[in-house]
Amino acid sequence: MRTRIYTLIAPALLIALVASIAAGVQRYASPAGGLQLPVPNTGDKLLVVHTGSLRYPREAVDSDQFTVHIARPVHRIVSQSWSIDEWVYSIVPPQDVVAVSESAYKQRTSNVYASALLFRPAISSDPERVIALDPDLMIVSSNSRADYTSLARSSGVPVFRMQTMLQTLNQIEDAVRLVGYITGNDEAAANEVARFHASVQKARSLRPDGAPKPRILAIGGNYTYGKATLFDNIVQFLDGVNIASEKGIEGYEPVDFEQIVRWNPQWIIVGTDDGKAEAVRSQLLADPTISITQASRDNHIVVLDNRIFLAKSPYAALLVQAIAEALYAPAADSAQGAR
């Protein structure tokens, strides 16, 4: 009897498996591109840009190793992430952007608020609403919902999943070129790369020859920024020492004030909401633990607006500039005056 039951179970499982596969095929079949299975949410990795010919149709490989085919220059573009909003508006004519993330309309935190307000693109959080806009291209974050991407692709819209948590200034330049390529705005992208590169190099030039390496700690909320973060790369670029990286922290990890006291940074750089910089700075200076650090004693606590502190786009040039000016501008001015 038991053998007979086992004999019956095996075909039943096979039938269920076949039915499941068939349902998946029906759900994700795309009229324009065949089977579109859900894209795994694997998070961000190092930016690797794979693009093809400058002629159309163009091809580019996204963060899921999916080859996206773009038939012609695009003029109806959807951005699904706050950092992608910033890349797109840095390159694309603003009237070509038909949907953006909610963050674009947050005046106190958005770097692209004025551009979004000018043409009032839709909010891109609802994929079905976005598809109804008949976009030529959707650019979504590599950590966006898999069902969002699958639904859009199954409708026949080209969807490019893009890494957004970039770790170096060079990756930002690569990302600008990539967005220029997939949107057909190659010349604008080249101009933006040149502007970005010149801006960060100018900031770097503020460091006087022979200046000692400043020891710096960044704080964002309860977190600090270690190896493999854009902040770490910026500190290295400006010839400083990122204490969190030096202490072996990888990525973003919680930090408490007791650790900060033990590390005794020469500079503390903090991000906060717009309009709260002075209040946050006063709180840190008044804190009994922070007040005994060298950063506090030397009045080296720098509080930056989050729209600058958190930028992972061409707007990161503002972060490089702000840090360089805080670290080196007074010394550079003094050296200039002594000549």
KEKE-3310 file (N, C-alpha, C; in steps of 0.2 Angstrom, whole numbers, plus 5000, padded with zeros to 4 digits):
npx = (5004:5010:5020:5013:5007:5018:5021:5011:5013:5024:5022:5012:5019:5027:5018:5013:5024:5026:5015:5017:5028:5023:5013:5022:5028:5017:5014:5025:5028:5034:5027:5036:5049:5050:5052:5052:5058:5057:5068:5082:5085:5099:5106:5119:5134:5151:5152:5150:5152:5145:5143:5138:5139:5139:5130:5112:5101:5105:5114:5115:5122:5115:5114:5110:5115:5107:5104:5100:5090:5090:5081:5081:5085:5080:5065:5056:5058:5059:5064:5067:5073:5081:5094:5096:5087:5095:5106:5100:5094:5105:5110:5100:5088:5076:5062:5061:5060:5048:5044:5048:5057:5049:5057:5062:5053:5054:5058:5067:5077:5080:5091:5086:5074:5070:5070:5061:5050:5047:5043:5034:5034:5027:5025:5036:5033:5023:5022:5012:5005:5016:5019:5008:5011:5018:5033:5049:5060:5065:5074:5080:5084:5097:5093:5080:5062:5060:5048:5043:5052:5051:5037:5037:5046:5039:5029:5035:5043:5059:5070:5082:5092:5101:5116:5117:5123:5137:5155:5166:5174:5177:5168:5157:5159:5159:5146:5139:5143:5137:5123:5121:5124:5113:5102:5104:5111:5125:5134:5131:5133:5147:5151:5146:5154:5166:5164:5162:5174:5183:5179:5181:5194:5199:5194:5203:5215:5216:5223:5237:5254:5264:5255:5249:5242:5225:5215:5200:5183:5167:5150:5134:5118:5117:5128:5144:5156:5165:5178:5176:5166:5159:5162:5174:5183:5183:5189:5202:5205:5207:5218:5217:5214:5203:5196:5187:5189:5202:5201:5196:5183:5170:5161:5145:5143:5136:5141:5146:5147:5157:5166:5170:5177:5188:5194:5197:5196:5203:5195:5177:5164:5148:5131:5115:5098:5091:5093:5095:5108:5116:5110:5113:5127:5129:5124:5133:5145:5142:5140:5146:5155:5159:5165:5178:5186:5199:5194:5183:5189:5197:5188:5183:5171:5161:5146:5135:5123:5111:5108:5120:5129:5125:5125:5126:5130:5133:5132:5139:5151:5149:5151:5164:5170:5165:5171:5185:5186:5183:5194:5206:5205:5207:5221:5226:5223:5230:5244:5244:5243:5255:5264)
npy = (4994:5006:5008:5009:5022:5030:5028:5035:5048:5053:5055:5065:5076:5079:5083:5095:5102:5105:5112:5123:5129:5132:5141:5151:5154:5159:5171:5179:5180:5190:5201:5207:5202:5189:5176:5183:5182:5184:5196:5194:5201:5207:5217:5230:5230:5232:5244:5240:5243:5239:5242:5244:5247:5264:5267:5264:5250:5251:5243:5238:5231:5227:5228:5216:5208:5208:5210:5225:5231:5245:5254:5266:5284:5290:5298:5299:5296:5286:5288:5279:5280:5290:5294:5291:5300:5311:5308:5307:5320:5328:5326:5324:5332:5341:5341:5328:5319:5309:5303:5302:5298:5299:5307:5317:5328:5333:5346:5350:5341:5337:5338:5340:5347:5359:5356:5346:5352:5360:5353:5344:5329:5312:5302:5288:5276:5267:5254:5251:5262:5270:5263:5266:5278:5277:5275:5277:5272:5264:5268:5259:5256:5244:5238:5239:5233:5216:5213:5224:5227:5216:5217:5228:5225:5215:5221:5226:5237:5244:5241:5246:5241:5248:5250:5259:5263:5269:5268:5275:5290:5289:5279:5286:5295:5285:5281:5292:5293:5281:5283:5293:5286:5276:5284:5291:5303:5307:5317:5327:5320:5318:5331:5333:5324:5330:5342:5338:5331:5342:5350:5342:5340:5353:5356:5347:5353:5362:5358:5362:5360:5348:5347:5340:5324:5324:5317:5309:5307:5301:5304:5298:5299:5286:5280:5276:5278:5266:5256:5254:5263:5278:5290:5286:5284:5298:5304:5298:5303:5316:5316:5312:5303:5291:5287:5277:5267:5264:5258:5246:5245:5240:5246:5252:5255:5254:5266:5272:5285:5283:5275:5285:5294:5286:5284:5297:5308:5321:5328:5329:5324:5327:5323:5330:5335:5348:5364:5361:5362:5370:5368:5354:5354:5362:5354:5343:5349:5352:5339:5329:5318:5319:5332:5331:5326:5329:5335:5342:5351:5358:5365:5358:5352:5348:5351:5345:5348:5335:5333:5336:5328:5315:5312:5302:5304:5315:5326:5323:5330:5342:5338:5334:5346:5353:5346:5348:5362:5364:5357:5362:5375:5387:5385:5386:5399:5406:5402:5408:5421:5423:5424)
npz = (5000:5004:4995:4984:4986:4986:4973:4966:4971:4965:4951:4953:4959:4948:4939:4945:4945:4932:4929:4937:4930:4918:4921:4925:4913:4906:4914:4913:4900:4886:4874:4866:4869:4873:4885:4902:4916:4934:4941:4950:4966:4970:4976:4976:4967:4961:4949:4933:4916:4901:4885:4868:4850:4844:4835:4831:4831:4849:4862:4879:4894:4909:4927:4931:4921:4910:4893:4887:4874:4863:4852:4846:4848:4864:4871:4881:4896:4911:4928:4942:4954:4967:4966:4952:4947:4948:4940:4927:4926:4925:4912:4902:4892:4902:4899:4893:4903:4910:4921:4939:4954:4971:4979:4971:4972:4984:4992:5002:5002:4989:4975:4962:4962:4956:4943:4942:4946:4935:4924:4929:4930:4932:4947:4949:4956:4955:4944:4934:4932:4926:4915:4907:4903:4892:4890:4883:4888:4904:4918:4932:4949:4954:4966:4966:4967:4961:4955:4950:4939:4931:4927:4920:4909:4904:4897:4886:4887:4886:4900:4910:4923:4935:4944:4959:4972:4971:4973:4970:4963:4950:4946:4946:4935:4925:4926:4922:4908:4904:4906:4897:4885:4885:4884:4873:4874:4871:4869:4878:4890:4889:4891:4904:4911:4909:4916:4929:4932:4931:4941:4953:4953:4954:4967:4974:4972:4981:4992:5001:4996:5005:5016:5031:5033:5035:5048:5048:5052:5047:5050:5048:5053:5064:5059:5052:5039:5030:5022:5004:5001:4994:5001:5008:4997:4992:5003:5002:4989:4992:4999:5013:5029:5031:5046:5050:5039:5041:5054:5050:5046:5035:5022:5028:5044:5061:5073:5089:5102:5111:5104:5095:5103:5107:5095:5092:5081:5070:5062:5061:5050:5046:5041:5038:5039:5029:5034:5048:5051:5060:5072:5074:5074:5086:5096:5095:5098:5111:5117:5130:5127:5114:5115:5120:5110:5097:5086:5091:5100:5091:5084:5072:5067:5054:5047:5035:5023:5019:5005:4999:5007:5005:4991:4977:4964:4949:4958:4968:4967:4974:4987:4987:4985:4996:5007:5004:5005:5018:5024:5019:5013:5022:5026:5013:5010:5019:5016:5003:5007:5014:5004)
capx = (5000:5014:5023:5008:5006:5024:5021:5006:5015:5029:5019:5008:5024:5029:5012:5013:5030:5025:5010:5020:5032:5018:5010:5027:5029:5011:5014:5031:5030:5033:5026:5042:5055:5050:5051:5055:5058:5058:5075:5084:5087:5106:5110:5124:5141:5155:5149:5154:5148:5145:5139:5139:5140:5135:5124:5106:5099:5110:5113:5119:5121:5113:5117:5108:5118:5102:5105:5094:5090:5087:5080:5082:5086:5074:5063:5051:5062:5057:5069:5064:5077:5083:5101:5095:5085:5101:5110:5096:5093:5112:5112:5094:5083:5071:5056:5061:5059:5041:5042:5054:5055:5045:5062:5063:5048:5055:5062:5072:5082:5081:5095:5083:5068:5068:5069:5055:5044:5047:5038:5029:5034:5024:5029:5037:5033:5018:5024:5007:5004:5022:5019:5003:5014:5021:5040:5054:5066:5065:5080:5078:5090:5098:5090:5072:5058:5060:5042:5043:5056:5048:5031:5039:5049:5034:5025:5039:5047:5066:5071:5089:5093:5108:5119:5116:5127:5143:5160:5172:5172:5178:5162:5152:5160:5157:5139:5136:5143:5132:5116:5122:5123:5107:5097:5106:5113:5132:5138:5129:5136:5154:5152:5145:5160:5172:5163:5163:5181:5187:5176:5184:5201:5199:5194:5209:5221:5216:5227:5244:5260:5267:5251:5249:5235:5220:5211:5193:5177:5160:5144:5127:5114:5121:5132:5150:5157:5172:5180:5171:5161:5161:5166:5181:5186:5184:5194:5208:5206:5209:5224:5216:5214:5197:5197:5183:5192:5208:5199:5194:5176:5168:5154:5142:5142:5134:5146:5144:5151:5163:5171:5173:5182:5194:5198:5199:5197:5204:5189:5171:5160:5141:5126:5109:5092:5091:5091:5097:5116:5119:5108:5117:5134:5129:5123:5139:5150:5140:5140:5152:5160:5162:5168:5185:5189:5202:5189:5179:5193:5199:5182:5183:5165:5158:5139:5133:5116:5111:5108:5127:5132:5122:5125:5130:5129:5137:5131:5145:5156:5148:5153:5171:5172:5164:5176:5191:5186:5184:5200:5212:5205:5210:5228:5228:5223:5236:5250:5244:5244:5262:5269)
capy = (5000:5012:5008:5012:5029:5033:5028:5040:5054:5056:5059:5071:5081:5081:5087:5101:5106:5107:5117:5129:5132:5134:5147:5156:5156:5164:5177:5183:5181:5197:5201:5210:5200:5182:5175:5188:5179:5189:5198:5193:5207:5205:5223:5234:5228:5237:5246:5237:5246:5235:5245:5242:5252:5271:5266:5261:5249:5251:5237:5239:5225:5230:5225:5209:5205:5207:5214:5229:5234:5252:5254:5273:5289:5290:5305:5298:5293:5286:5287:5275:5281:5297:5295:5290:5306:5316:5307:5309:5327:5331:5324:5323:5338:5340:5339:5321:5315:5308:5300:5302:5296:5304:5311:5323:5333:5335:5352:5351:5336:5335:5342:5341:5349:5364:5353:5342:5356:5364:5350:5340:5322:5308:5298:5282:5271:5262:5252:5251:5269:5272:5259:5269:5284:5274:5277:5274:5269:5265:5266:5258:5254:5237:5235:5240:5227:5212:5212:5231:5227:5211:5219:5233:5222:5210:5225:5228:5243:5243:5243:5246:5241:5252:5251:5266:5264:5269:5268:5279:5296:5286:5276:5291:5297:5280:5280:5297:5290:5275:5286:5296:5281:5272:5289:5294:5310:5305:5323:5330:5316:5319:5338:5333:5321:5335:5347:5335:5330:5348:5352:5338:5342:5360:5355:5343:5358:5367:5355:5364:5355:5346:5347:5333:5320:5325:5311:5311:5302:5303:5301:5299:5296:5282:5276:5279:5276:5263:5254:5252:5268:5284:5294:5283:5286:5305:5306:5296:5307:5323:5314:5312:5297:5289:5283:5271:5262:5262:5253:5240:5245:5239:5248:5257:5251:5258:5269:5275:5291:5280:5273:5291:5296:5282:5285:5304:5311:5328:5331:5325:5327:5325:5325:5331:5338:5355:5369:5359:5361:5374:5365:5348:5356:5364:5348:5339:5352:5352:5333:5328:5314:5322:5338:5330:5324:5334:5338:5347:5356:5363:5367:5355:5348:5350:5348:5346:5346:5328:5333:5336:5323:5308:5312:5297:5306:5321:5331:5322:5335:5347:5335:5334:5353:5355:5343:5351:5369:5364:5354:5365:5382:5391:5384:5388:5406:5408:5401:5413:5428:5424:5425)
capz = (5000:5005:4989:4979:4987:4983:4965:4964:4973:4960:4945:4955:4959:4941:4936:4949:4943:4925:4929:4939:4925:4913:4924:4925:4906:4904:4917:4912:4893:4884:4867:4862:4870:4875:4893:4906:4923:4939:4941:4957:4970:4972:4978:4972:4966:4958:4942:4927:4911:4895:4880:4861:4845:4845:4830:4833:4838:4854:4867:4885:4898:4915:4933:4931:4915:4905:4888:4885:4867:4863:4845:4844:4854:4868:4873:4886:4901:4918:4933:4948:4960:4968:4963:4945:4945:4948:4934:4922:4925:4923:4905:4898:4893:4907:4896:4891:4909:4911:4928:4943:4961:4975:4982:4967:4974:4991:4991:5007:5001:4982:4970:4956:4963:4952:4936:4942:4946:4929:4919:4933:4928:4936:4951:4946:4961:4952:4937:4929:4930:4922:4908:4904:4900:4885:4890:4878:4892:4911:4922:4939:4953:4955:4972:4966:4967:4955:4951:4946:4933:4927:4924:4914:4904:4900:4893:4880:4888:4888:4907:4912:4930:4936:4951:4962:4977:4969:4978:4968:4959:4943:4944:4944:4928:4921:4926:4918:4901:4903:4905:4891:4880:4884:4882:4866:4875:4872:4869:4885:4895:4889:4894:4911:4914:4909:4921:4935:4933:4932:4948:4959:4952:4957:4975:4976:4971:4987:4997:5000:4996:5011:5021:5034:5031:5041:5051:5047:5053:5044:5054:5045:5058:5069:5055:5049:5032:5030:5015:4999:5001:4991:5006:5009:4991:4992:5008:4999:4984:4995:5003:5020:5031:5034:5052:5050:5035:5045:5059:5047:5045:5028:5021:5032:5051:5067:5078:5095:5104:5115:5099:5092:5108:5107:5089:5092:5075:5070:5059:5060:5045:5048:5037:5042:5035:5027:5039:5054:5052:5066:5078:5075:5076:5093:5100:5095:5102:5118:5120:5134:5124:5108:5116:5122:5104:5094:5081:5094:5103:5086:5080:5066:5066:5048:5046:5028:5021:5016:4998:4997:5010:5003:4984:4973:4957:4948:4963:4973:4966:4979:4993:4987:4986:5003:5012:5003:5007:5026:5027:5016:5011:5027:5025:5007:5010:5023:5012:4998:5010:5016:4998)
cpx = (5004:5018:5019:5007:5012:5024:5016:5009:5020:5026:5015:5013:5026:5024:5012:5018:5029:5020:5012:5024:5028:5015:5015:5028:5023:5012:5019:5032:5029:5032:5032:5048:5055:5050:5055:5054:5059:5066:5077:5086:5094:5109:5115:5131:5145:5152:5154:5149:5150:5141:5142:5141:5136:5130:5118:5104:5105:5109:5118:5117:5120:5116:5115:5111:5113:5104:5099:5095:5086:5087:5082:5083:5079:5072:5057:5054:5059:5063:5065:5067:5080:5089:5100:5092:5090:5105:5106:5096:5100:5113:5106:5090:5077:5064:5055:5060:5051:5039:5049:5052:5052:5050:5063:5059:5049:5060:5068:5078:5084:5086:5092:5076:5065:5066:5063:5049:5042:5042:5034:5029:5030:5028:5030:5036:5028:5019:5018:5005:5010:5021:5013:5005:5018:5029:5044:5059:5064:5071:5079:5084:5090:5095:5083:5069:5059:5054:5041:5046:5053:5041:5032:5041:5044:5029:5029:5043:5054:5067:5078:5090:5100:5110:5119:5121:5135:5149:5166:5170:5173:5172:5157:5152:5158:5149:5136:5137:5138:5125:5116:5121:5116:5101:5098:5109:5121:5136:5137:5132:5144:5155:5151:5151:5166:5171:5164:5170:5185:5185:5180:5191:5203:5199:5200:5215:5221:5221:5234:5249:5263:5262:5250:5242:5230:5216:5204:5188:5171:5155:5138:5122:5118:5126:5139:5151:5165:5174:5174:5165:5163:5165:5173:5185:5188:5189:5201:5210:5209:5215:5223:5216:5207:5197:5193:5186:5199:5207:5196:5186:5175:5161:5151:5140:5140:5141:5143:5149:5157:5168:5174:5178:5188:5198:5200:5201:5199:5198:5183:5166:5153:5136:5119:5104:5094:5089:5092:5104:5118:5117:5112:5124:5134:5128:5129:5144:5149:5140:5147:5157:5163:5166:5176:5189:5193:5198:5185:5183:5196:5194:5182:5177:5162:5151:5137:5126:5116:5111:5115:5130:5131:5123:5129:5129:5133:5137:5136:5151:5156:5151:5161:5173:5171:5169:5183:5192:5187:5191:5206:5211:5208:5218:5230:5228:5229:5243:5250:5246:5251:5267:5270)
cpy = (5006:5013:5011:5019:5033:5034:5033:5047:5057:5059:5065:5077:5084:5085:5094:5106:5109:5113:5124:5133:5135:5141:5153:5159:5161:5170:5182:5184:5188:5197:5203:5206:5193:5182:5180:5185:5185:5190:5197:5200:5206:5211:5226:5230:5233:5238:5244:5239:5242:5239:5243:5248:5259:5271:5263:5255:5249:5245:5239:5233:5229:5226:5218:5205:5204:5212:5218:5232:5240:5253:5261:5278:5290:5297:5305:5293:5292:5284:5284:5277:5288:5299:5295:5297:5311:5315:5309:5316:5331:5330:5325:5330:5337:5338:5332:5316:5315:5306:5300:5299:5301:5309:5317:5329:5335:5340:5353:5346:5334:5340:5343:5344:5354:5361:5349:5346:5360:5360:5345:5333:5318:5305:5291:5276:5265:5260:5252:5258:5272:5269:5263:5276:5283:5277:5274:5270:5270:5263:5265:5256:5247:5234:5237:5233:5223:5212:5219:5230:5222:5213:5224:5230:5217:5215:5228:5234:5241:5246:5241:5246:5243:5252:5258:5268:5264:5270:5273:5285:5294:5283:5281:5294:5291:5279:5286:5295:5285:5278:5290:5291:5278:5277:5292:5301:5310:5312:5327:5326:5317:5326:5337:5329:5326:5340:5344:5334:5336:5351:5348:5339:5348:5360:5352:5348:5362:5364:5358:5359:5354:5346:5341:5330:5321:5318:5313:5305:5305:5300:5303:5295:5292:5278:5279:5275:5273:5262:5253:5257:5274:5289:5292:5285:5294:5307:5304:5301:5314:5322:5315:5304:5296:5284:5276:5265:5260:5257:5247:5239:5244:5241:5253:5253:5256:5260:5272:5281:5288:5278:5280:5294:5293:5283:5293:5307:5318:5332:5326:5328:5323:5327:5325:5334:5345:5359:5367:5359:5364:5370:5358:5349:5358:5358:5343:5342:5352:5345:5331:5323:5317:5328:5337:5327:5330:5338:5344:5353:5361:5366:5365:5350:5352:5347:5350:5344:5339:5328:5333:5329:5316:5307:5306:5298:5311:5326:5329:5327:5341:5344:5335:5342:5355:5353:5347:5358:5369:5362:5359:5373:5387:5391:5387:5396:5409:5408:5407:5420:5429:5425:5432)
cpz = (5000:4998:4984:4980:4985:4976:4963:4965:4968:4954:4947:4956:4953:4938:4938:4946:4936:4925:4932:4934:4920:4915:4924:4918:4904:4907:4915:4904:4890:4876:4863:4863:4873:4883:4897:4913:4928:4940:4949:4960:4973:4975:4974:4972:4963:4951:4937:4921:4904:4890:4873:4857:4847:4840:4833:4828:4843:4859:4873:4890:4905:4921:4934:4925:4910:4900:4886:4878:4866:4855:4842:4849:4857:4870:4878:4891:4908:4922:4939:4954:4961:4965:4955:4943:4944:4941:4928:4920:4923:4916:4900:4898:4897:4905:4894:4897:4911:4918:4932:4950:4965:4978:4977:4969:4981:4991:4996:5006:4994:4978:4964:4956:4958:4945:4936:4942:4939:4924:4922:4931:4934:4941:4949:4950:4959:4945:4932:4927:4925:4915:4904:4901:4894:4885:4885:4882:4900:4914:4929:4943:4954:4961:4972:4966:4961:4951:4947:4939:4928:4924:4919:4908:4900:4896:4887:4881:4890:4895:4908:4920:4931:4943:4953:4968:4975:4974:4976:4963:4951:4941:4943:4937:4923:4920:4922:4910:4900:4902:4899:4885:4879:4883:4876:4867:4876:4873:4876:4890:4895:4892:4901:4914:4914:4915:4928:4937:4935:4939:4954:4959:4955:4965:4977:4976:4977:4992:4996:5000:5003:5017:5024:5032:5037:5042:5052:5048:5050:5048:5050:5049:5063:5065:5053:5043:5031:5023:5011:4999:4997:4995:5007:5003:4990:4997:5005:4993:4986:4999:5011:5022:5034:5040:5052:5045:5038:5050:5056:5046:5037:5027:5026:5039:5056:5071:5084:5097:5107:5110:5096:5097:5108:5101:5088:5086:5075:5066:5059:5055:5046:5043:5041:5037:5034:5033:5047:5056:5059:5072:5080:5077:5083:5097:5100:5099:5110:5121:5124:5132:5118:5109:5118:5116:5101:5090:5085:5097:5097:5082:5073:5065:5060:5047:5039:5027:5017:5009:4995:5000:5007:4995:4981:4966:4955:4954:4969:4972:4972:4986:4993:4988:4993:5008:5010:5005:5015:5028:5025:5014:5016:5026:5018:5006:5014:5019:5006:5001:5012:5010:4996)
residu = (MET:ARG:THR:ARG:ILE:TYR:THR:LEU:ILE:ALA:PRO:ALA:LEU:LEU:ILE:ALA:LEU:VAL:ALA:SER:ILE:ALA:ALA:GLY:VAL:GLN:ARG:TYR:ALA:SER:PRO:ALA:GLY:GLY:LEU:GLN:LEU:PRO:VAL:PRO:ASN:THR:GLY:ASP:LYS:LEU:LEU:VAL:VAL:HIS:THR:GLY:SER:LEU:ARG:TYR:PRO:ARG:GLU:ALA:VAL:ASP:SER:ASP:GLN:PHE:THR:VAL:HIS:ILE:ALA:ARG:PRO:VAL:HIS:ARG:ILE:VAL:SER:GLN:SER:TRP:SER:ILE:ASP:GLU:TRP:VAL:TYR:SER:ILE:VAL:PRO:PRO:GLN:ASP:VAL:VAL:ALA:VAL:SER:GLU:SER:ALA:TYR:LYS:GLN:ARG:THR:SER:ASN:VAL:TYR:ALA:SER:ALA:LEU:LEU:PHE:ARG:PRO:ALA:ILE:SER:SER:ASP:PRO:GLU:ARG:VAL:ILE:ALA:LEU:ASP:PRO:ASP:LEU:MET:ILE:VAL:SER:SER:ASN:SER:ARG:ALA:ASP:TYR:THR:SER:LEU:ALA:ARG:SER:SER:GLY:VAL:PRO:VAL:PHE:ARG:MET:GLN:THR:MET:LEU:GLN:THR:LEU:ASN:GLN:ILE:GLU:ASP:ALA:VAL:ARG:LEU:VAL:GLY:TYR:ILE:THR:GLY:ASN:ASP:GLU:ALA:ALA:ALA:ASN:GLU:VAL:ALA:ARG:PHE:HIS:ALA:SER:VAL:GLN:LYS:ALA:ARG:SER:LEU:ARG:PRO:ASP:GLY:ALA:PRO:LYS:PRO:ARG:ILE:LEU:ALA:ILE:GLY:GLY:ASN:TYR:THR:TYR:GLY:LYS:ALA:THR:LEU:PHE:ASP:ASN:ILE:VAL:GLN:PHE:LEU:ASP:GLY:VAL:ASN:ILE:ALA:SER:GLU:LYS:GLY:ILE:GLU:GLY:TYR:GLU:PRO:VAL:ASP:PHE:GLU:GLN:ILE:VAL:ARG:TRP:ASN:PRO:GLN:TRP:ILE:ILE:VAL:GLY:THR:ASP:ASP:GLY:LYS:ALA:GLU:ALA:VAL:ARG:SER:GLN:LEU:LEU:ALA:ASP:PRO:THR:ILE:SER:ILE:THR:GLN:ALA:SER:ARG:ASP:ASN:HIS:ILE:VAL:VAL:LEU:ASP:ASN:ARG:ILE:PHE:LEU:ALA:LYS:SER:PRO:TYR:ALA:ALA:LEU:LEU:VAL:GLN:ALA:ILE:ALA:GLU:ALA:LEU:TYR:ALA:PRO:ALA:ALA:ASP:SER:ALA:GLN:GLY:ALA:ARG)
# end
